[in-house]
């Protein structure tokens, strides 16, 4: 009927649309299903427009994308009871620690994998590392005479002043590197064994912290040897 009406040149597109809408309403009120008009838009099937016109993972035209950050906290010792599955639109990463490693002068995990302890020590920001481990280094020293609190305080003040001397830091870094290289069997950066050491991971809290503990132990031990020679 609409086609015949158009061939006769009568009416406009708006009139046709209104007439088709009226026919659809009549069918709906009459209890039957509304007839599909040739000029009615095709019904939209949910999900059909996804994946068109923008490539994989892109939002449909006319819609804004939404960034979703999902953080899963997996406690240690869970025995793999947790399983998460994501499709290709998701990008995922394993977050071992939320603390920045560089702020402490220590490397991140990716920088330590495949390297020996002497290689890692040579790349350290040693001033920051020494500020963290010079107190453990002092605790390793054994004195024959009884020391007072004033003696310890003066020694700490002296060391803190040395930390601001680039020549002193460079000398300690060279000495530390040489001692670690000679005692490579004692000071080892064992990434594989640390990953399997459940007790060490629980004490350290994170895999990164466990590896940092090995580095700090090597630096504080060698620094204690250097301090013993300085005291003499």
PyMOL commands that place a pseudoatom at each C-alpha (Angstrom):
pseudoatom trace, name=CA, resn=UNK, resi=1, chain=A, elem=C, hetatm=0, pos=[0.000, 0.000, 0.000]
pseudoatom trace, name=CA, resn=UNK, resi=2, chain=A, elem=C, hetatm=0, pos=[2.855, 2.359, 0.807]
pseudoatom trace, name=CA, resn=UNK, resi=3, chain=A, elem=C, hetatm=0, pos=[4.683, 1.545, -2.408]
pseudoatom trace, name=CA, resn=UNK, resi=4, chain=A, elem=C, hetatm=0, pos=[1.530, 2.125, -4.443]
pseudoatom trace, name=CA, resn=UNK, resi=5, chain=A, elem=C, hetatm=0, pos=[1.005, 5.399, -2.655]
pseudoatom trace, name=CA, resn=UNK, resi=6, chain=A, elem=C, hetatm=0, pos=[4.564, 6.518, -3.493]
pseudoatom trace, name=CA, resn=UNK, resi=7, chain=A, elem=C, hetatm=0, pos=[4.249, 5.492, -7.153]
pseudoatom trace, name=CA, resn=UNK, resi=8, chain=A, elem=C, hetatm=0, pos=[1.167, 7.669, -7.417]
pseudoatom trace, name=CA, resn=UNK, resi=9, chain=A, elem=C, hetatm=0, pos=[3.292, 10.601, -6.153]
pseudoatom trace, name=CA, resn=UNK, resi=10, chain=A, elem=C, hetatm=0, pos=[1.150, 11.335, -3.161]
pseudoatom trace, name=CA, resn=UNK, resi=11, chain=A, elem=C, hetatm=0, pos=[2.300, 12.084, 0.357]
pseudoatom trace, name=CA, resn=UNK, resi=12, chain=A, elem=C, hetatm=0, pos=[5.743, 12.696, 1.773]
pseudoatom trace, name=CA, resn=UNK, resi=13, chain=A, elem=C, hetatm=0, pos=[8.255, 10.581, 3.561]
pseudoatom trace, name=CA, resn=UNK, resi=14, chain=A, elem=C, hetatm=0, pos=[6.998, 11.950, 6.850]
pseudoatom trace, name=CA, resn=UNK, resi=15, chain=A, elem=C, hetatm=0, pos=[3.439, 11.018, 5.957]
pseudoatom trace, name=CA, resn=UNK, resi=16, chain=A, elem=C, hetatm=0, pos=[4.533, 7.534, 5.014]
pseudoatom trace, name=CA, resn=UNK, resi=17, chain=A, elem=C, hetatm=0, pos=[6.333, 7.152, 8.294]
pseudoatom trace, name=CA, resn=UNK, resi=18, chain=A, elem=C, hetatm=0, pos=[3.290, 8.335, 10.207]
pseudoatom trace, name=CA, resn=UNK, resi=19, chain=A, elem=C, hetatm=0, pos=[1.004, 6.012, 8.247]
pseudoatom trace, name=CA, resn=UNK, resi=20, chain=A, elem=C, hetatm=0, pos=[3.323, 3.065, 8.843]
pseudoatom trace, name=CA, resn=UNK, resi=21, chain=A, elem=C, hetatm=0, pos=[3.463, 3.893, 12.530]
pseudoatom trace, name=CA, resn=UNK, resi=22, chain=A, elem=C, hetatm=0, pos=[-0.338, 4.015, 12.625]
pseudoatom trace, name=CA, resn=UNK, resi=23, chain=A, elem=C, hetatm=0, pos=[-0.561, 0.604, 10.965]
pseudoatom trace, name=CA, resn=UNK, resi=24, chain=A, elem=C, hetatm=0, pos=[1.847, -0.795, 13.525]
pseudoatom trace, name=CA, resn=UNK, resi=25, chain=A, elem=C, hetatm=0, pos=[-0.240, 0.640, 16.366]
pseudoatom trace, name=CA, resn=UNK, resi=26, chain=A, elem=C, hetatm=0, pos=[-3.415, -0.862, 14.903]
pseudoatom trace, name=CA, resn=UNK, resi=27, chain=A, elem=C, hetatm=0, pos=[-1.812, -4.274, 14.744]
pseudoatom trace, name=CA, resn=UNK, resi=28, chain=A, elem=C, hetatm=0, pos=[-0.626, -3.958, 18.333]
pseudoatom trace, name=CA, resn=UNK, resi=29, chain=A, elem=C, hetatm=0, pos=[-4.044, -2.935, 19.682]
pseudoatom trace, name=CA, resn=UNK, resi=30, chain=A, elem=C, hetatm=0, pos=[-5.752, -5.645, 17.697]
pseudoatom trace, name=CA, resn=UNK, resi=31, chain=A, elem=C, hetatm=0, pos=[-3.981, -8.372, 19.598]
pseudoatom trace, name=CA, resn=UNK, resi=32, chain=A, elem=C, hetatm=0, pos=[-1.737, -9.479, 16.722]
pseudoatom trace, name=CA, resn=UNK, resi=33, chain=A, elem=C, hetatm=0, pos=[1.922, -8.819, 16.199]
pseudoatom trace, name=CA, resn=UNK, resi=34, chain=A, elem=C, hetatm=0, pos=[2.732, -5.515, 14.437]
pseudoatom trace, name=CA, resn=UNK, resi=35, chain=A, elem=C, hetatm=0, pos=[3.658, -5.898, 10.792]
pseudoatom trace, name=CA, resn=UNK, resi=36, chain=A, elem=C, hetatm=0, pos=[7.153, -4.844, 9.747]
pseudoatom trace, name=CA, resn=UNK, resi=37, chain=A, elem=C, hetatm=0, pos=[6.971, -1.813, 7.487]
pseudoatom trace, name=CA, resn=UNK, resi=38, chain=A, elem=C, hetatm=0, pos=[9.437, -1.583, 4.597]
pseudoatom trace, name=CA, resn=UNK, resi=39, chain=A, elem=C, hetatm=0, pos=[10.454, 1.809, 5.962]
pseudoatom trace, name=CA, resn=UNK, resi=40, chain=A, elem=C, hetatm=0, pos=[10.819, 0.767, 9.595]
pseudoatom trace, name=CA, resn=UNK, resi=41, chain=A, elem=C, hetatm=0, pos=[14.321, 0.339, 11.008]
pseudoatom trace, name=CA, resn=UNK, resi=42, chain=A, elem=C, hetatm=0, pos=[15.482, -3.214, 11.421]
pseudoatom trace, name=CA, resn=UNK, resi=43, chain=A, elem=C, hetatm=0, pos=[15.464, -4.453, 15.003]
pseudoatom trace, name=CA, resn=UNK, resi=44, chain=A, elem=C, hetatm=0, pos=[18.845, -4.190, 16.699]
pseudoatom trace, name=CA, resn=UNK, resi=45, chain=A, elem=C, hetatm=0, pos=[20.269, -7.419, 17.990]
pseudoatom trace, name=CA, resn=UNK, resi=46, chain=A, elem=C, hetatm=0, pos=[22.281, -6.915, 21.183]
pseudoatom trace, name=CA, resn=UNK, resi=47, chain=A, elem=C, hetatm=0, pos=[25.989, -7.301, 20.552]
pseudoatom trace, name=CA, resn=UNK, resi=48, chain=A, elem=C, hetatm=0, pos=[25.809, -6.949, 16.765]
pseudoatom trace, name=CA, resn=UNK, resi=49, chain=A, elem=C, hetatm=0, pos=[27.437, -3.530, 16.702]
pseudoatom trace, name=CA, resn=UNK, resi=50, chain=A, elem=C, hetatm=0, pos=[30.336, -4.645, 18.844]
pseudoatom trace, name=CA, resn=UNK, resi=51, chain=A, elem=C, hetatm=0, pos=[33.472, -5.345, 16.881]
pseudoatom trace, name=CA, resn=UNK, resi=52, chain=A, elem=C, hetatm=0, pos=[32.426, -3.210, 13.884]
pseudoatom trace, name=CA, resn=UNK, resi=53, chain=A, elem=C, hetatm=0, pos=[34.188, -0.133, 12.665]
pseudoatom trace, name=CA, resn=UNK, resi=54, chain=A, elem=C, hetatm=0, pos=[36.913, 0.104, 15.292]
pseudoatom trace, name=CA, resn=UNK, resi=55, chain=A, elem=C, hetatm=0, pos=[38.862, -3.087, 15.430]
pseudoatom trace, name=CA, resn=UNK, resi=56, chain=A, elem=C, hetatm=0, pos=[39.177, -5.450, 18.300]
pseudoatom trace, name=CA, resn=UNK, resi=57, chain=A, elem=C, hetatm=0, pos=[38.351, -4.039, 21.699]
pseudoatom trace, name=CA, resn=UNK, resi=58, chain=A, elem=C, hetatm=0, pos=[37.292, -0.615, 20.414]
pseudoatom trace, name=CA, resn=UNK, resi=59, chain=A, elem=C, hetatm=0, pos=[33.980, 0.837, 21.560]
pseudoatom trace, name=CA, resn=UNK, resi=60, chain=A, elem=C, hetatm=0, pos=[31.130, 1.132, 19.030]
pseudoatom trace, name=CA, resn=UNK, resi=61, chain=A, elem=C, hetatm=0, pos=[30.753, 4.392, 17.158]
pseudoatom trace, name=CA, resn=UNK, resi=62, chain=A, elem=C, hetatm=0, pos=[29.016, 7.050, 19.202]
pseudoatom trace, name=CA, resn=UNK, resi=63, chain=A, elem=C, hetatm=0, pos=[29.950, 5.427, 22.515]
pseudoatom trace, name=CA, resn=UNK, resi=64, chain=A, elem=C, hetatm=0, pos=[32.734, 6.381, 24.882]
pseudoatom trace, name=CA, resn=UNK, resi=65, chain=A, elem=C, hetatm=0, pos=[35.169, 3.799, 26.190]
pseudoatom trace, name=CA, resn=UNK, resi=66, chain=A, elem=C, hetatm=0, pos=[35.451, 2.999, 29.863]
pseudoatom trace, name=CA, resn=UNK, resi=67, chain=A, elem=C, hetatm=0, pos=[38.707, 2.102, 31.589]
pseudoatom trace, name=CA, resn=UNK, resi=68, chain=A, elem=C, hetatm=0, pos=[38.310, -0.443, 34.371]
pseudoatom trace, name=CA, resn=UNK, resi=69, chain=A, elem=C, hetatm=0, pos=[41.115, -1.246, 36.811]
pseudoatom trace, name=CA, resn=UNK, resi=70, chain=A, elem=C, hetatm=0, pos=[40.598, -4.506, 38.680]
pseudoatom trace, name=CA, resn=UNK, resi=71, chain=A, elem=C, hetatm=0, pos=[43.004, -5.289, 41.513]
pseudoatom trace, name=CA, resn=UNK, resi=72, chain=A, elem=C, hetatm=0, pos=[43.014, -8.823, 42.910]
pseudoatom trace, name=CA, resn=UNK, resi=73, chain=A, elem=C, hetatm=0, pos=[44.840, -9.473, 46.174]
pseudoatom trace, name=CA, resn=UNK, resi=74, chain=A, elem=C, hetatm=0, pos=[45.994, -13.084, 46.230]
pseudoatom trace, name=CA, resn=UNK, resi=75, chain=A, elem=C, hetatm=0, pos=[47.257, -14.119, 49.672]
pseudoatom trace, name=CA, resn=UNK, resi=76, chain=A, elem=C, hetatm=0, pos=[50.241, -16.402, 49.896]
pseudoatom trace, name=CA, resn=UNK, resi=77, chain=A, elem=C, hetatm=0, pos=[49.546, -20.038, 50.650]
pseudoatom trace, name=CA, resn=UNK, resi=78, chain=A, elem=C, hetatm=0, pos=[46.224, -20.028, 48.805]
pseudoatom trace, name=CA, resn=UNK, resi=79, chain=A, elem=C, hetatm=0, pos=[47.230, -23.252, 46.992]
pseudoatom trace, name=CA, resn=UNK, resi=80, chain=A, elem=C, hetatm=0, pos=[46.049, -21.944, 43.615]
pseudoatom trace, name=CA, resn=UNK, resi=81, chain=A, elem=C, hetatm=0, pos=[42.407, -21.824, 44.669]
pseudoatom trace, name=CA, resn=UNK, resi=82, chain=A, elem=C, hetatm=0, pos=[41.918, -18.576, 42.768]
pseudoatom trace, name=CA, resn=UNK, resi=83, chain=A, elem=C, hetatm=0, pos=[41.429, -18.445, 39.013]
pseudoatom trace, name=CA, resn=UNK, resi=84, chain=A, elem=C, hetatm=0, pos=[40.816, -15.319, 36.953]
pseudoatom trace, name=CA, resn=UNK, resi=85, chain=A, elem=C, hetatm=0, pos=[40.090, -15.357, 33.214]
pseudoatom trace, name=CA, resn=UNK, resi=86, chain=A, elem=C, hetatm=0, pos=[40.034, -12.305, 30.930]
pseudoatom trace, name=CA, resn=UNK, resi=87, chain=A, elem=C, hetatm=0, pos=[39.393, -11.934, 27.216]
pseudoatom trace, name=CA, resn=UNK, resi=88, chain=A, elem=C, hetatm=0, pos=[41.675, -10.161, 24.750]
pseudoatom trace, name=CA, resn=UNK, resi=89, chain=A, elem=C, hetatm=0, pos=[40.310, -6.713, 25.569]
pseudoatom trace, name=CA, resn=UNK, resi=90, chain=A, elem=C, hetatm=0, pos=[41.976, -6.866, 28.979]
pseudoatom trace, name=CA, resn=UNK, resi=91, chain=A, elem=C, hetatm=0, pos=[45.625, -6.209, 29.707]
pseudoatom trace, name=CA, resn=UNK, resi=92, chain=A, elem=C, hetatm=0, pos=[46.934, -7.739, 32.881]
pseudoatom trace, name=CA, resn=UNK, resi=93, chain=A, elem=C, hetatm=0, pos=[50.110, -7.616, 34.943]
pseudoatom trace, name=CA, resn=UNK, resi=94, chain=A, elem=C, hetatm=0, pos=[51.364, -9.210, 38.133]
pseudoatom trace, name=CA, resn=UNK, resi=95, chain=A, elem=C, hetatm=0, pos=[52.036, -6.575, 40.789]
pseudoatom trace, name=CA, resn=UNK, resi=96, chain=A, elem=C, hetatm=0, pos=[54.490, -7.881, 43.366]
pseudoatom trace, name=CA, resn=UNK, resi=97, chain=A, elem=C, hetatm=0, pos=[54.909, -4.622, 45.287]
pseudoatom trace, name=CA, resn=UNK, resi=98, chain=A, elem=C, hetatm=0, pos=[53.271, -1.204, 45.124]
pseudoatom trace, name=CA, resn=UNK, resi=99, chain=A, elem=C, hetatm=0, pos=[56.386, 0.533, 46.467]
pseudoatom trace, name=CA, resn=UNK, resi=100, chain=A, elem=C, hetatm=0, pos=[58.824, 2.112, 44.047]
pseudoatom trace, name=CA, resn=UNK, resi=101, chain=A, elem=C, hetatm=0, pos=[62.161, 0.324, 44.173]
pseudoatom trace, name=CA, resn=UNK, resi=102, chain=A, elem=C, hetatm=0, pos=[64.176, 3.220, 42.753]
pseudoatom trace, name=CA, resn=UNK, resi=103, chain=A, elem=C, hetatm=0, pos=[63.256, 5.468, 45.672]
pseudoatom trace, name=CA, resn=UNK, resi=104, chain=A, elem=C, hetatm=0, pos=[65.402, 3.278, 47.930]
pseudoatom trace, name=CA, resn=UNK, resi=105, chain=A, elem=C, hetatm=0, pos=[68.297, 3.025, 45.479]
pseudoatom trace, name=CA, resn=UNK, resi=106, chain=A, elem=C, hetatm=0, pos=[67.586, -0.659, 44.855]
pseudoatom trace, name=CA, resn=UNK, resi=107, chain=A, elem=C, hetatm=0, pos=[66.665, -2.170, 41.473]
pseudoatom trace, name=CA, resn=UNK, resi=108, chain=A, elem=C, hetatm=0, pos=[63.291, -3.603, 40.515]
pseudoatom trace, name=CA, resn=UNK, resi=109, chain=A, elem=C, hetatm=0, pos=[62.718, -7.286, 39.819]
pseudoatom trace, name=CA, resn=UNK, resi=110, chain=A, elem=C, hetatm=0, pos=[63.195, -7.061, 36.056]
pseudoatom trace, name=CA, resn=UNK, resi=111, chain=A, elem=C, hetatm=0, pos=[66.582, -5.392, 36.545]
pseudoatom trace, name=CA, resn=UNK, resi=112, chain=A, elem=C, hetatm=0, pos=[67.796, -8.214, 38.811]
pseudoatom trace, name=CA, resn=UNK, resi=113, chain=A, elem=C, hetatm=0, pos=[66.788, -11.243, 36.748]
pseudoatom trace, name=CA, resn=UNK, resi=114, chain=A, elem=C, hetatm=0, pos=[69.732, -12.885, 35.005]
pseudoatom trace, name=CA, resn=UNK, resi=115, chain=A, elem=C, hetatm=0, pos=[72.378, -10.853, 36.850]
pseudoatom trace, name=CA, resn=UNK, resi=116, chain=A, elem=C, hetatm=0, pos=[74.932, -11.770, 39.475]
pseudoatom trace, name=CA, resn=UNK, resi=117, chain=A, elem=C, hetatm=0, pos=[75.289, -9.997, 42.803]
pseudoatom trace, name=CA, resn=UNK, resi=118, chain=A, elem=C, hetatm=0, pos=[78.405, -8.107, 41.713]
pseudoatom trace, name=CA, resn=UNK, resi=119, chain=A, elem=C, hetatm=0, pos=[76.596, -6.817, 38.610]
pseudoatom trace, name=CA, resn=UNK, resi=120, chain=A, elem=C, hetatm=0, pos=[73.680, -5.593, 40.709]
pseudoatom trace, name=CA, resn=UNK, resi=121, chain=A, elem=C, hetatm=0, pos=[75.967, -3.980, 43.299]
pseudoatom trace, name=CA, resn=UNK, resi=122, chain=A, elem=C, hetatm=0, pos=[77.862, -2.077, 40.613]
pseudoatom trace, name=CA, resn=UNK, resi=123, chain=A, elem=C, hetatm=0, pos=[74.583, -0.526, 39.389]
pseudoatom trace, name=CA, resn=UNK, resi=124, chain=A, elem=C, hetatm=0, pos=[73.238, 0.519, 42.799]
pseudoatom trace, name=CA, resn=UNK, resi=125, chain=A, elem=C, hetatm=0, pos=[72.619, 4.062, 43.934]
pseudoatom trace, name=CA, resn=UNK, resi=126, chain=A, elem=C, hetatm=0, pos=[74.976, 3.265, 46.788]
pseudoatom trace, name=CA, resn=UNK, resi=127, chain=A, elem=C, hetatm=0, pos=[74.414, 6.429, 48.794]
pseudoatom trace, name=CA, resn=UNK, resi=128, chain=A, elem=C, hetatm=0, pos=[70.727, 5.616, 49.243]
pseudoatom trace, name=CA, resn=UNK, resi=129, chain=A, elem=C, hetatm=0, pos=[71.519, 1.985, 49.985]
pseudoatom trace, name=CA, resn=UNK, resi=130, chain=A, elem=C, hetatm=0, pos=[74.186, 2.871, 52.565]
pseudoatom trace, name=CA, resn=UNK, resi=131, chain=A, elem=C, hetatm=0, pos=[71.747, 5.187, 54.343]
pseudoatom trace, name=CA, resn=UNK, resi=132, chain=A, elem=C, hetatm=0, pos=[69.484, 2.169, 54.775]
pseudoatom trace, name=CA, resn=UNK, resi=133, chain=A, elem=C, hetatm=0, pos=[72.075, -0.368, 55.872]
pseudoatom trace, name=CA, resn=UNK, resi=134, chain=A, elem=C, hetatm=0, pos=[74.842, 1.513, 57.700]
pseudoatom trace, name=CA, resn=UNK, resi=135, chain=A, elem=C, hetatm=0, pos=[73.178, 0.885, 61.079]
pseudoatom trace, name=CA, resn=UNK, resi=136, chain=A, elem=C, hetatm=0, pos=[73.071, -2.911, 60.490]
pseudoatom trace, name=CA, resn=UNK, resi=137, chain=A, elem=C, hetatm=0, pos=[76.707, -2.613, 59.400]
pseudoatom trace, name=CA, resn=UNK, resi=138, chain=A, elem=C, hetatm=0, pos=[77.616, -0.878, 62.669]
pseudoatom trace, name=CA, resn=UNK, resi=139, chain=A, elem=C, hetatm=0, pos=[75.838, -3.578, 64.655]
pseudoatom trace, name=CA, resn=UNK, resi=140, chain=A, elem=C, hetatm=0, pos=[78.135, -6.195, 63.089]
pseudoatom trace, name=CA, resn=UNK, resi=141, chain=A, elem=C, hetatm=0, pos=[81.264, -4.521, 64.512]
pseudoatom trace, name=CA, resn=UNK, resi=142, chain=A, elem=C, hetatm=0, pos=[82.780, -5.972, 67.679]
pseudoatom trace, name=CA, resn=UNK, resi=143, chain=A, elem=C, hetatm=0, pos=[84.913, -3.751, 69.928]
pseudoatom trace, name=CA, resn=UNK, resi=144, chain=A, elem=C, hetatm=0, pos=[87.231, -4.915, 72.669]
pseudoatom trace, name=CA, resn=UNK, resi=145, chain=A, elem=C, hetatm=0, pos=[86.516, -1.911, 74.871]
pseudoatom trace, name=CA, resn=UNK, resi=146, chain=A, elem=C, hetatm=0, pos=[83.174, -0.768, 76.226]
pseudoatom trace, name=CA, resn=UNK, resi=147, chain=A, elem=C, hetatm=0, pos=[81.641, 1.972, 74.081]
pseudoatom trace, name=CA, resn=UNK, resi=148, chain=A, elem=C, hetatm=0, pos=[79.370, 4.687, 75.400]
pseudoatom trace, name=CA, resn=UNK, resi=149, chain=A, elem=C, hetatm=0, pos=[76.297, 6.126, 73.742]
pseudoatom trace, name=CA, resn=UNK, resi=150, chain=A, elem=C, hetatm=0, pos=[78.275, 9.266, 72.935]
pseudoatom trace, name=CA, resn=UNK, resi=151, chain=A, elem=C, hetatm=0, pos=[80.838, 7.178, 71.054]
pseudoatom trace, name=CA, resn=UNK, resi=152, chain=A, elem=C, hetatm=0, pos=[78.116, 5.555, 68.963]
pseudoatom trace, name=CA, resn=UNK, resi=153, chain=A, elem=C, hetatm=0, pos=[76.420, 8.889, 68.301]
pseudoatom trace, name=CA, resn=UNK, resi=154, chain=A, elem=C, hetatm=0, pos=[79.664, 10.510, 67.156]
pseudoatom trace, name=CA, resn=UNK, resi=155, chain=A, elem=C, hetatm=0, pos=[80.370, 7.571, 64.872]
pseudoatom trace, name=CA, resn=UNK, resi=156, chain=A, elem=C, hetatm=0, pos=[76.904, 7.812, 63.285]
pseudoatom trace, name=CA, resn=UNK, resi=157, chain=A, elem=C, hetatm=0, pos=[77.282, 11.575, 62.771]
pseudoatom trace, name=CA, resn=UNK, resi=158, chain=A, elem=C, hetatm=0, pos=[80.687, 11.006, 61.186]
pseudoatom trace, name=CA, resn=UNK, resi=159, chain=A, elem=C, hetatm=0, pos=[79.311, 8.388, 58.781]
pseudoatom trace, name=CA, resn=UNK, resi=160, chain=A, elem=C, hetatm=0, pos=[76.333, 10.547, 57.813]
pseudoatom trace, name=CA, resn=UNK, resi=161, chain=A, elem=C, hetatm=0, pos=[78.759, 13.318, 56.937]
pseudoatom trace, name=CA, resn=UNK, resi=162, chain=A, elem=C, hetatm=0, pos=[80.795, 10.911, 54.807]
pseudoatom trace, name=CA, resn=UNK, resi=163, chain=A, elem=C, hetatm=0, pos=[77.650, 9.925, 52.901]
pseudoatom trace, name=CA, resn=UNK, resi=164, chain=A, elem=C, hetatm=0, pos=[77.557, 13.409, 51.376]
pseudoatom trace, name=CA, resn=UNK, resi=165, chain=A, elem=C, hetatm=0, pos=[81.101, 13.027, 50.054]
pseudoatom trace, name=CA, resn=UNK, resi=166, chain=A, elem=C, hetatm=0, pos=[81.020, 11.640, 46.472]
pseudoatom trace, name=CA, resn=UNK, resi=167, chain=A, elem=C, hetatm=0, pos=[84.629, 10.440, 46.754]
pseudoatom trace, name=CA, resn=UNK, resi=168, chain=A, elem=C, hetatm=0, pos=[83.842, 8.400, 49.860]
pseudoatom trace, name=CA, resn=UNK, resi=169, chain=A, elem=C, hetatm=0, pos=[80.756, 6.832, 48.253]
pseudoatom trace, name=CA, resn=UNK, resi=170, chain=A, elem=C, hetatm=0, pos=[82.726, 5.988, 45.095]
pseudoatom trace, name=CA, resn=UNK, resi=171, chain=A, elem=C, hetatm=0, pos=[85.493, 4.377, 47.172]
pseudoatom trace, name=CA, resn=UNK, resi=172, chain=A, elem=C, hetatm=0, pos=[83.008, 2.284, 49.175]
pseudoatom trace, name=CA, resn=UNK, resi=173, chain=A, elem=C, hetatm=0, pos=[81.279, 1.183, 45.970]
pseudoatom trace, name=CA, resn=UNK, resi=174, chain=A, elem=C, hetatm=0, pos=[84.585, 0.027, 44.508]
pseudoatom trace, name=CA, resn=UNK, resi=175, chain=A, elem=C, hetatm=0, pos=[85.545, -1.809, 47.703]
pseudoatom trace, name=CA, resn=UNK, resi=176, chain=A, elem=C, hetatm=0, pos=[82.094, -3.396, 47.997]
pseudoatom trace, name=CA, resn=UNK, resi=177, chain=A, elem=C, hetatm=0, pos=[82.169, -4.568, 44.389]
pseudoatom trace, name=CA, resn=UNK, resi=178, chain=A, elem=C, hetatm=0, pos=[85.629, -6.127, 44.835]
pseudoatom trace, name=CA, resn=UNK, resi=179, chain=A, elem=C, hetatm=0, pos=[84.642, -7.981, 48.018]
pseudoatom trace, name=CA, resn=UNK, resi=180, chain=A, elem=C, hetatm=0, pos=[81.383, -9.258, 46.525]
pseudoatom trace, name=CA, resn=UNK, resi=181, chain=A, elem=C, hetatm=0, pos=[83.284, -10.471, 43.446]
pseudoatom trace, name=CA, resn=UNK, resi=182, chain=A, elem=C, hetatm=0, pos=[85.812, -12.347, 45.609]
pseudoatom trace, name=CA, resn=UNK, resi=183, chain=A, elem=C, hetatm=0, pos=[83.118, -13.792, 47.887]
pseudoatom trace, name=CA, resn=UNK, resi=184, chain=A, elem=C, hetatm=0, pos=[80.696, -14.668, 45.108]
pseudoatom trace, name=CA, resn=UNK, resi=185, chain=A, elem=C, hetatm=0, pos=[79.832, -18.009, 46.704]
pseudoatom trace, name=CA, resn=UNK, resi=186, chain=A, elem=C, hetatm=0, pos=[78.857, -16.247, 49.927]
pseudoatom trace, name=CA, resn=UNK, resi=187, chain=A, elem=C, hetatm=0, pos=[76.930, -13.332, 48.441]
pseudoatom trace, name=CA, resn=UNK, resi=188, chain=A, elem=C, hetatm=0, pos=[74.717, -14.793, 45.727]
pseudoatom trace, name=CA, resn=UNK, resi=189, chain=A, elem=C, hetatm=0, pos=[71.603, -13.290, 44.199]
pseudoatom trace, name=CA, resn=UNK, resi=190, chain=A, elem=C, hetatm=0, pos=[69.563, -16.477, 44.015]
pseudoatom trace, name=CA, resn=UNK, resi=191, chain=A, elem=C, hetatm=0, pos=[66.375, -15.568, 42.168]
pseudoatom trace, name=CA, resn=UNK, resi=192, chain=A, elem=C, hetatm=0, pos=[65.229, -19.147, 41.531]
pseudoatom trace, name=CA, resn=UNK, resi=193, chain=A, elem=C, hetatm=0, pos=[65.613, -20.403, 45.100]
pseudoatom trace, name=CA, resn=UNK, resi=194, chain=A, elem=C, hetatm=0, pos=[64.023, -17.266, 46.525]
pseudoatom trace, name=CA, resn=UNK, resi=195, chain=A, elem=C, hetatm=0, pos=[60.926, -17.782, 44.383]
pseudoatom trace, name=CA, resn=UNK, resi=196, chain=A, elem=C, hetatm=0, pos=[60.516, -21.265, 45.913]
pseudoatom trace, name=CA, resn=UNK, resi=197, chain=A, elem=C, hetatm=0, pos=[61.368, -20.282, 49.495]
pseudoatom trace, name=CA, resn=UNK, resi=198, chain=A, elem=C, hetatm=0, pos=[57.891, -19.854, 50.960]
pseudoatom trace, name=CA, resn=UNK, resi=199, chain=A, elem=C, hetatm=0, pos=[59.155, -18.987, 54.438]
pseudoatom trace, name=CA, resn=UNK, resi=200, chain=A, elem=C, hetatm=0, pos=[61.481, -16.265, 53.141]
pseudoatom trace, name=CA, resn=UNK, resi=201, chain=A, elem=C, hetatm=0, pos=[58.690, -14.778, 51.035]
pseudoatom trace, name=CA, resn=UNK, resi=202, chain=A, elem=C, hetatm=0, pos=[56.334, -14.696, 54.001]
pseudoatom trace, name=CA, resn=UNK, resi=203, chain=A, elem=C, hetatm=0, pos=[58.910, -12.915, 56.156]
pseudoatom trace, name=CA, resn=UNK, resi=204, chain=A, elem=C, hetatm=0, pos=[59.827, -10.407, 53.443]
pseudoatom trace, name=CA, resn=UNK, resi=205, chain=A, elem=C, hetatm=0, pos=[56.251, -9.811, 52.311]
pseudoatom trace, name=CA, resn=UNK, resi=206, chain=A, elem=C, hetatm=0, pos=[57.015, -9.644, 48.581]
pseudoatom trace, name=CA, resn=UNK, resi=207, chain=A, elem=C, hetatm=0, pos=[59.365, -11.330, 46.127]
pseudoatom trace, name=CA, resn=UNK, resi=208, chain=A, elem=C, hetatm=0, pos=[61.063, -8.003, 45.468]
pseudoatom trace, name=CA, resn=UNK, resi=209, chain=A, elem=C, hetatm=0, pos=[61.643, -7.414, 49.181]
pseudoatom trace, name=CA, resn=UNK, resi=210, chain=A, elem=C, hetatm=0, pos=[63.170, -10.886, 49.541]
pseudoatom trace, name=CA, resn=UNK, resi=211, chain=A, elem=C, hetatm=0, pos=[65.705, -10.135, 46.792]
pseudoatom trace, name=CA, resn=UNK, resi=212, chain=A, elem=C, hetatm=0, pos=[66.387, -6.699, 48.264]
pseudoatom trace, name=CA, resn=UNK, resi=213, chain=A, elem=C, hetatm=0, pos=[67.142, -8.400, 51.575]
pseudoatom trace, name=CA, resn=UNK, resi=214, chain=A, elem=C, hetatm=0, pos=[69.915, -10.400, 49.904]
pseudoatom trace, name=CA, resn=UNK, resi=215, chain=A, elem=C, hetatm=0, pos=[71.397, -7.220, 48.419]
pseudoatom trace, name=CA, resn=UNK, resi=216, chain=A, elem=C, hetatm=0, pos=[71.210, -5.297, 51.698]
pseudoatom trace, name=CA, resn=UNK, resi=217, chain=A, elem=C, hetatm=0, pos=[72.858, -8.185, 53.529]
pseudoatom trace, name=CA, resn=UNK, resi=218, chain=A, elem=C, hetatm=0, pos=[75.745, -8.211, 51.043]
pseudoatom trace, name=CA, resn=UNK, resi=219, chain=A, elem=C, hetatm=0, pos=[76.221, -4.433, 51.198]
pseudoatom trace, name=CA, resn=UNK, resi=220, chain=A, elem=C, hetatm=0, pos=[75.959, -4.177, 54.994]
pseudoatom trace, name=CA, resn=UNK, resi=221, chain=A, elem=C, hetatm=0, pos=[78.377, -7.092, 55.515]
pseudoatom trace, name=CA, resn=UNK, resi=222, chain=A, elem=C, hetatm=0, pos=[81.022, -5.691, 53.183]
pseudoatom trace, name=CA, resn=UNK, resi=223, chain=A, elem=C, hetatm=0, pos=[80.488, -2.178, 54.536]
pseudoatom trace, name=CA, resn=UNK, resi=224, chain=A, elem=C, hetatm=0, pos=[81.082, -3.503, 58.057]
pseudoatom trace, name=CA, resn=UNK, resi=225, chain=A, elem=C, hetatm=0, pos=[84.441, -4.904, 56.915]
pseudoatom trace, name=CA, resn=UNK, resi=226, chain=A, elem=C, hetatm=0, pos=[85.353, -1.522, 55.428]
pseudoatom trace, name=CA, resn=UNK, resi=227, chain=A, elem=C, hetatm=0, pos=[84.319, 0.250, 58.659]
pseudoatom trace, name=CA, resn=UNK, resi=228, chain=A, elem=C, hetatm=0, pos=[86.472, -2.077, 60.735]
pseudoatom trace, name=CA, resn=UNK, resi=229, chain=A, elem=C, hetatm=0, pos=[89.519, -1.040, 58.698]
pseudoatom trace, name=CA, resn=UNK, resi=230, chain=A, elem=C, hetatm=0, pos=[88.526, 2.629, 59.008]
pseudoatom trace, name=CA, resn=UNK, resi=231, chain=A, elem=C, hetatm=0, pos=[88.359, 2.340, 62.812]
pseudoatom trace, name=CA, resn=UNK, resi=232, chain=A, elem=C, hetatm=0, pos=[91.849, 0.905, 62.915]
for i in range(1, 232): cmd.bond("trace and resi %d" % i, "trace and resi %d" % (i + 1))
show_as sticks, trace
zoom trace
